[in-house]
Amino acid sequence: MEITMTAGSTTPARTYSLAVVPGDGIGPEVTGCALAVLGKAEELFGFATEREHIQAGAQHYVATGELFAGPIEESLRGKDAILFGSMGDPSVTPGILERGFILAMRQGFEQAVNLRPVRLYPGVKTPIADLSPERCDLVIVRENTEGAYVGRGSTVHAGTKNAVAIQESVNTRAGVERVIDYAFRLAASRRKKLTLCHKTNILVEAGRLWSDTMADVAKRYPEVETDYVHVDAMCFHLPISPERFDVVVTDNLFGDIITDLGAVIQGGLGVAASANLNLDGSAPSMFEAIHGSAPDIAGMGLANPAGAVLSLAMCLAHLGEPVAAHAVETAVVEVLGSMEGLAGAAMGGTTIEVGQRIVTALEAVAKGKTPLLAGQSIMEAMAAAKNK
Ligand SMILES: NC(=O)c1ccc[n+]([C@@H]2O[C@H](COP(=O)([O-])OP(=O)(O)OC[C@H]3O[C@@H](n4cnc5c(N)ncnc54)[C@H](O)[C@@H]3O)[C@@H](O)[C@H]2O)c1
């Protein structure tokens, strides 16, 4: 893609409505950095956002009993996109906020795809010996509304020696097909290879539905090569030979697990980004770093804001600002590459200071002093897959 940048352009502003949900723990800190970068991006690339800050999370729940459903859902529904920090706090029973807010939003807004790039950026440290950026650039497309995360199940004789717990995994042809179709579109915009990751040798019923759907959808994308890897084998291949993957499509639970492994390979939870995409425009998509609220470091300035800022970049690509998105991605990579370590004191500055460095780096990118990140940016592929 040819990129022309017009820093300080006088083009009339494109305006997007954005809901900002900072949430709990380190959420407000990293979201603050993302908003500082957004402000600078607006100034440099000639667009604008109308932002509404939404009170939600542990404190709000304890005070009001409110989760996703109700007034918050209504405030979010009409927006072009949602920028999300993180949720979860020791003061609230585990699962209430995570299921009552995060999962409820993904399901309620039909955010069918959870998109998680696993790219080792140049200059960024990885715990995997000898891994180079050329060998690690893939995207995991995780089904985001079904599987084991529908919250269906029951327990009989709870709390006794005879307790029986049943946890259901729901897989619908429609739900599986829409995520596989998106994964094909994304692969067609990248290196044209799609891998299905499942456990078809044991979970034969769900596995058959996924395999059959993959085979059917493949007929519409003859230019995309396909293959299959069991989820346990994926945990072996991902750190050792990530170069064998371009786009990976998988179910909700497997995707949740293998994307944390992906995050480690690319430098840690602090640098990994994600998009929760509504594919038919019926509700807003949501963008969040993949880490949680990290209560152990909340309020201490030790959180790396890179994942949150890269999630903002994905948000910009989704909104139709791929040039600004690519520039923000480049700025984050510049700053990450200059850091001794990717979390805590090793970052060489507080969360806010790292955020400010990204703002400064973005200015240098927009003014042409720093070249755009080479190689194919996920931002371009996202924009292409959306418009296909
Ligand atoms: N989407 C979400 O909001 C989301 C996702 C995962 C977990 N959670 C919730 O977050 C809470 C804490 O969960 P957890 O501890 O298992 O996972 P976590 O991701 O919050 O933290 C895991 C570890 O990584 C570190 N870490 C996380 N983000 C970091 C960053 N940006 N920079 C530096 N270090 C970082 C933390 O300090 C911690 O040691 C729980 O309530 C959990 O349910 C929420």
PDBQT file of the ligand as one rigid body, heavy atoms in Angstrom, charges set to zero:
ROOT
HETATM    1  N1  LIG A 401     -10.029  -8.150  29.347  1.00  0.00    +0.000 N 
HETATM    2  C1  LIG A 401      -9.774  -7.920  30.650  1.00  0.00    +0.000 C 
HETATM    3  O1  LIG A 401     -10.086  -6.866  31.171  1.00  0.00    +0.000 OA
HETATM    4  C2  LIG A 401      -9.098  -8.980  31.450  1.00  0.00    +0.000 A 
HETATM    5  C3  LIG A 401      -8.222  -9.906  30.852  1.00  0.00    +0.000 A 
HETATM    6  C4  LIG A 401      -7.543 -10.800  31.671  1.00  0.00    +0.000 A 
HETATM    7  C5  LIG A 401      -7.732 -10.773  33.039  1.00  0.00    +0.000 A 
HETATM    8  N2  LIG A 401      -8.607  -9.874  33.585  1.00  0.00    +0.000 N 
HETATM    9  C6  LIG A 401      -8.790  -9.739  35.036  1.00  0.00    +0.000 C 
HETATM   10  O2  LIG A 401      -7.685  -8.973  35.531  1.00  0.00    +0.000 OA
HETATM   11  C7  LIG A 401      -7.415  -9.352  36.902  1.00  0.00    +0.000 C 
HETATM   12  C8  LIG A 401      -5.947  -9.735  37.044  1.00  0.00    +0.000 C 
HETATM   13  O3  LIG A 401      -5.710 -10.900  36.250  1.00  0.00    +0.000 OA
HETATM   14  P1  LIG A 401      -4.296 -11.607  36.093  1.00  0.00    +0.000 P 
HETATM   15  O4  LIG A 401      -3.382 -11.171  37.196  1.00  0.00    +0.000 OA
HETATM   16  O5  LIG A 401      -4.541 -13.037  35.885  1.00  0.00    +0.000 OA
HETATM   17  O6  LIG A 401      -3.734 -11.078  34.686  1.00  0.00    +0.000 OA
HETATM   18  P2  LIG A 401      -3.060  -9.702  34.334  1.00  0.00    +0.000 P 
HETATM   19  O7  LIG A 401      -2.911  -9.653  32.860  1.00  0.00    +0.000 OA
HETATM   20  O8  LIG A 401      -3.794  -8.577  34.935  1.00  0.00    +0.000 OA
HETATM   21  O9  LIG A 401      -1.595  -9.763  35.011  1.00  0.00    +0.000 OA
HETATM   22  C9  LIG A 401      -0.724 -10.885  34.837  1.00  0.00    +0.000 C 
HETATM   23  C10 LIG A 401       0.726 -10.426  35.143  1.00  0.00    +0.000 C 
HETATM   24  O10 LIG A 401       1.208  -9.601  34.088  1.00  0.00    +0.000 OA
HETATM   25  C11 LIG A 401       1.572  -8.321  34.575  1.00  0.00    +0.000 C 
HETATM   26  N3  LIG A 401       1.085  -7.326  33.613  1.00  0.00    +0.000 N 
HETATM   27  C12 LIG A 401      -0.135  -7.288  33.026  1.00  0.00    +0.000 A 
HETATM   28  N4  LIG A 401      -0.227  -6.241  32.227  1.00  0.00    +0.000 NA
HETATM   29  C13 LIG A 401       0.952  -5.594  32.282  1.00  0.00    +0.000 A 
HETATM   30  C14 LIG A 401       1.459  -4.419  31.664  1.00  0.00    +0.000 A 
HETATM   31  N5  LIG A 401       0.728  -3.686  30.799  1.00  0.00    +0.000 N 
HETATM   32  N6  LIG A 401       2.723  -4.048  31.959  1.00  0.00    +0.000 NA
HETATM   33  C15 LIG A 401       3.464  -4.762  32.789  1.00  0.00    +0.000 A 
HETATM   34  N7  LIG A 401       3.053  -5.887  33.408  1.00  0.00    +0.000 NA
HETATM   35  C16 LIG A 401       1.805  -6.293  33.160  1.00  0.00    +0.000 A 
HETATM   36  C17 LIG A 401       0.868  -8.168  35.926  1.00  0.00    +0.000 C 
HETATM   37  O11 LIG A 401       1.582  -7.299  36.773  1.00  0.00    +0.000 OA
HETATM   38  C18 LIG A 401       0.816  -9.599  36.417  1.00  0.00    +0.000 C 
HETATM   39  O12 LIG A 401       2.017  -9.921  37.087  1.00  0.00    +0.000 OA
HETATM   40  C19 LIG A 401      -8.374 -10.498  37.198  1.00  0.00    +0.000 C 
HETATM   41  O13 LIG A 401      -9.502  -9.956  37.835  1.00  0.00    +0.000 OA
HETATM   42  C20 LIG A 401      -8.751 -11.026  35.816  1.00  0.00    +0.000 C 
HETATM   43  O14 LIG A 401      -9.981 -11.694  35.793  1.00  0.00    +0.000 OA
HETATM   44  C21 LIG A 401      -9.275  -8.971  32.811  1.00  0.00    +0.000 A 
ENDROOT
TORSDOF 0
